[in-house]
Amino acid sequence: MTSRWIPLESNPEVLNKWSTKAGLVHLAEFGDVYGLDESLLAMVPQPVNAVVLLFPISPDSEARRKEEDEEIASKGQPNLDPTILWIKQTISNACGTMGLIHAIANSDVTLVPESPLAKFIDQCKDKTPEERAKLLETTPLFANIHAEAATSGQSAVPTADSNTNLHFTCFVQAPSGRVPGSEDVGMRLVELDGRRAGPIDRGECTNLLEDAAKVIKDVYMRDSQSMEFNVMSLGPRAT
């Protein structure tokens, strides 16, 4: 990691402050997902464009991550949409900003023309994930947006030297990378985490929120007694 930022607090107010500064139009916003059972998921405004998860890093979760990365490296995974924007995380404590960029850049939401995020996404085209990471490192405006959002939360503000065991990841839906006209062309649930080796195919996607909730329960929450999980959705502004 080349530098360190202040950890971003996981609440919609902070995420929406970041998003507004970066250029997200007010028609969309982040909101809490209060639970993963069917009745609570039904309360979330639709359509959901992305799901952001904050989860605790533990020895068990790190072992599962390593095992999954090794399996993908050896066996591969289904082809994914080549237009998915994924960035390798090279800045410590920047996973909040990484999750937000991944969520917004891969969603059907509107950005203010010439806004910081609109320009950044355009500049990322035809660049490798590592080149995108370097672009993020050398764009001070994003460090400033992150710092302003990170110091606006409800909790005591940590420092850039803080070591946190919490991490953000993001789920979006994207078309299958299969050749159009072939079998099994459809939408896929894709996880975007800057700590991983690339985008992760999580299977067929028929309902983004419900499918992401299942992965969160089956992959992240299984055998965990932690109360530090938090789930938020990107969707239409609440009325």
C-alpha positions as CSV (number, residue, x, y, z in Angstrom):
1,M,0.0,0.0,0.0
2,T,1.5,3.4,-1.0
3,S,-0.3,5.7,1.4
4,R,-2.9,5.7,4.2
5,W,-6.3,7.4,4.4
6,I,-8.7,7.8,7.3
7,P,-11.1,4.9,7.5
8,L,-14.6,5.8,6.2
9,E,-17.5,5.3,8.5
10,S,-20.2,2.9,7.3
11,N,-23.4,4.9,7.3
12,P,-25.6,6.3,4.5
13,E,-25.0,9.9,5.6
14,V,-21.3,9.6,5.1
15,L,-21.6,7.6,1.8
16,N,-24.0,10.2,0.4
17,K,-21.8,13.1,1.4
18,W,-18.9,11.4,-0.5
19,S,-21.2,10.6,-3.5
20,T,-22.6,14.1,-3.8
21,K,-19.1,15.6,-3.7
22,A,-17.9,13.1,-6.3
23,G,-20.8,13.9,-8.7
24,L,-23.7,11.6,-8.1
25,V,-27.0,13.2,-9.1
26,H,-29.5,13.5,-6.2
27,L,-32.0,11.1,-7.9
28,A,-30.0,8.2,-6.3
29,E,-28.6,7.7,-2.8
30,F,-27.3,5.1,-0.4
31,G,-29.6,3.7,2.3
32,D,-29.5,1.2,5.1
33,V,-30.5,-2.4,4.5
34,Y,-31.8,-3.2,8.0
35,G,-31.7,-7.0,7.6
36,L,-31.4,-9.8,5.1
37,D,-34.6,-11.6,5.7
38,E,-37.3,-11.3,3.0
39,S,-39.6,-8.8,4.9
40,L,-36.7,-6.4,5.5
41,L,-35.3,-6.6,2.0
42,A,-38.8,-5.7,0.8
43,M,-38.5,-2.4,2.5
44,V,-35.5,-1.3,0.4
45,P,-36.3,1.2,-2.4
46,Q,-36.2,-0.4,-5.8
47,P,-34.5,-0.7,-8.2
48,V,-31.3,-1.5,-6.4
49,N,-28.2,-0.6,-8.4
50,A,-25.5,-1.8,-6.1
51,V,-25.1,-3.3,-2.6
52,V,-22.2,-2.3,-0.3
53,L,-21.1,-4.6,2.5
54,L,-18.9,-3.7,5.5
55,F,-17.6,-6.9,7.1
56,P,-15.1,-7.8,9.8
57,I,-11.8,-9.3,8.7
58,S,-10.9,-12.4,10.7
59,P,-8.5,-15.3,10.4
60,D,-11.4,-17.5,9.1
61,S,-12.5,-14.9,6.5
62,E,-8.9,-14.4,5.3
63,A,-8.5,-18.2,5.0
64,R,-11.7,-18.4,2.9
65,R,-10.5,-15.5,0.7
66,K,-7.1,-17.2,0.1
67,E,-8.8,-20.5,-0.7
68,E,-11.3,-18.8,-3.1
69,D,-8.6,-16.8,-4.9
70,E,-6.5,-19.9,-5.4
71,E,-9.4,-21.8,-6.7
72,I,-10.3,-19.0,-9.2
73,A,-6.6,-18.8,-10.3
74,S,-6.4,-22.5,-10.9
75,K,-9.9,-23.3,-12.3
76,G,-11.0,-20.0,-13.6
77,Q,-14.6,-18.6,-13.5
78,P,-17.3,-17.6,-16.0
79,N,-16.4,-14.8,-18.4
80,L,-17.5,-11.5,-17.1
81,D,-18.5,-8.3,-18.9
82,P,-15.2,-6.7,-20.0
83,T,-16.7,-3.2,-19.4
84,I,-16.8,-3.8,-15.6
85,L,-14.7,-1.2,-13.9
86,W,-12.6,-2.7,-11.2
87,I,-9.6,-1.0,-9.5
88,K,-6.9,-2.6,-7.5
89,Q,-6.7,-1.1,-4.0
90,T,-3.2,0.3,-3.2
91,I,-4.1,2.8,-0.6
92,S,-4.5,1.7,3.0
93,N,-8.0,2.4,4.6
94,A,-9.3,3.5,1.2
95,C,-11.7,0.5,0.9
96,G,-14.7,2.8,1.5
97,T,-13.9,5.0,-1.5
98,M,-13.1,1.9,-3.5
99,G,-16.5,0.4,-2.7
100,L,-18.2,3.6,-3.6
101,I,-16.4,4.0,-6.9
102,H,-17.1,0.4,-7.8
103,A,-20.8,0.7,-6.9
104,I,-21.5,4.0,-8.8
105,A,-19.3,3.3,-11.8
106,N,-20.9,0.0,-12.5
107,S,-24.5,1.2,-12.0
108,D,-27.2,2.7,-14.1
109,V,-27.1,6.1,-12.2
110,T,-26.5,9.6,-13.5
111,L,-23.4,11.6,-12.8
112,V,-23.0,15.4,-13.1
113,P,-21.1,16.1,-16.3
114,E,-17.5,16.9,-15.8
115,S,-17.8,16.0,-12.1
116,P,-14.7,14.4,-10.4
117,L,-16.2,10.9,-10.7
118,A,-17.4,11.3,-14.2
119,K,-13.9,12.5,-15.3
120,F,-12.2,9.7,-13.4
121,I,-14.4,6.9,-14.9
122,D,-13.7,8.3,-18.4
123,Q,-10.0,8.4,-17.7
124,C,-10.1,4.8,-16.5
125,K,-11.3,3.5,-19.9
126,D,-8.7,1.3,-21.6
127,K,-6.5,1.3,-18.5
128,T,-5.5,-1.8,-16.5
129,P,-6.7,-2.1,-12.8
130,E,-3.1,-1.2,-11.7
131,E,-3.1,1.9,-13.9
132,R,-6.5,2.9,-12.5
133,A,-5.1,2.5,-9.0
134,K,-2.2,4.8,-9.8
135,L,-4.6,7.3,-11.3
136,L,-6.6,7.3,-8.0
137,E,-3.4,7.7,-6.0
138,T,-2.4,10.7,-8.1
139,T,-5.8,12.4,-8.0
140,P,-5.7,14.6,-4.8
141,L,-9.4,15.5,-5.2
142,F,-10.5,12.0,-4.2
143,A,-8.2,12.0,-1.2
144,N,-9.9,15.3,-0.2
145,I,-13.4,14.0,-0.8
146,H,-12.6,10.9,1.2
147,A,-11.1,12.9,4.1
148,E,-14.0,15.2,4.3
149,A,-16.5,12.4,4.3
150,A,-14.4,10.4,6.8
151,T,-14.5,13.2,9.3
152,S,-18.2,13.8,9.0
153,G,-19.5,10.6,10.6
154,Q,-21.2,10.1,14.0
155,S,-18.4,8.1,15.5
156,A,-15.1,9.3,16.9
157,V,-12.9,10.2,14.0
158,P,-9.9,7.8,13.6
159,T,-6.5,8.7,12.2
160,A,-4.9,7.6,9.0
161,D,-2.6,5.4,11.2
162,S,-5.6,3.5,12.6
163,N,-5.6,-0.2,11.9
164,T,-9.1,-1.4,11.2
165,N,-10.3,-4.9,10.9
166,L,-13.3,-3.8,8.9
167,H,-13.5,-3.8,5.1
168,F,-15.9,-2.7,2.3
169,T,-16.8,-4.8,-0.7
170,C,-19.5,-4.2,-3.3
171,F,-22.0,-6.2,-5.4
172,V,-23.3,-5.2,-8.8
173,Q,-25.1,-7.0,-11.6
174,A,-23.5,-7.2,-15.1
175,P,-24.2,-9.0,-18.3
176,S,-22.5,-12.4,-18.9
177,G,-19.3,-12.1,-20.8
178,R,-20.5,-14.9,-23.1
179,V,-20.7,-14.2,-26.8
180,P,-24.2,-12.8,-27.6
181,G,-26.3,-15.5,-29.2
182,S,-24.7,-18.3,-27.3
183,E,-26.5,-20.2,-24.5
184,D,-26.7,-18.9,-20.9
185,V,-26.4,-15.2,-21.8
186,G,-27.9,-13.3,-18.9
187,M,-27.1,-11.2,-15.8
188,R,-24.5,-12.2,-13.3
189,L,-23.9,-11.1,-9.7
190,V,-20.4,-9.6,-9.5
191,E,-18.4,-8.8,-6.4
192,L,-15.9,-6.0,-6.6
193,D,-13.3,-5.9,-3.9
194,G,-10.0,-4.0,-4.4
195,R,-8.1,-6.5,-2.2
196,R,-8.9,-9.4,-4.5
197,A,-7.3,-10.4,-7.8
198,G,-10.2,-9.1,-9.9
199,P,-14.0,-9.1,-10.2
200,I,-15.6,-12.3,-8.7
201,D,-18.5,-14.0,-10.4
202,R,-21.1,-14.9,-7.7
203,G,-23.5,-16.6,-10.0
204,E,-26.7,-15.9,-11.9
205,C,-28.5,-12.6,-10.9
206,T,-32.2,-12.3,-11.1
207,N,-32.7,-9.9,-8.2
208,L,-29.6,-7.9,-7.2
209,L,-30.6,-7.3,-3.6
210,E,-31.8,-10.8,-2.9
211,D,-28.9,-12.5,-4.6
212,A,-26.4,-10.3,-2.9
213,A,-28.1,-11.0,0.5
214,K,-27.7,-14.7,-0.1
215,V,-24.0,-14.4,-0.8
216,I,-23.5,-12.2,2.2
217,K,-25.2,-14.8,4.4
218,D,-23.6,-17.8,2.9
219,V,-20.1,-16.5,2.3
220,Y,-19.5,-13.7,4.9
221,M,-21.8,-14.3,7.8
222,R,-21.6,-18.1,8.0
223,D,-20.2,-19.2,11.4
224,S,-19.7,-15.6,12.4
225,Q,-21.1,-14.1,15.6
226,S,-19.8,-10.6,14.8
227,M,-22.2,-7.6,15.1
228,E,-20.0,-5.5,12.9
229,F,-21.6,-6.3,9.5
230,N,-23.4,-3.5,7.8
231,V,-25.2,-3.5,4.4
232,M,-26.3,-0.6,2.3
233,S,-27.9,-0.3,-1.1
234,L,-27.6,2.3,-3.9
235,G,-31.0,3.0,-5.3
236,P,-33.7,5.7,-5.9
237,R,-33.8,8.6,-3.4
238,A,-36.3,7.9,-0.6
239,T,-39.5,10.0,-0.9
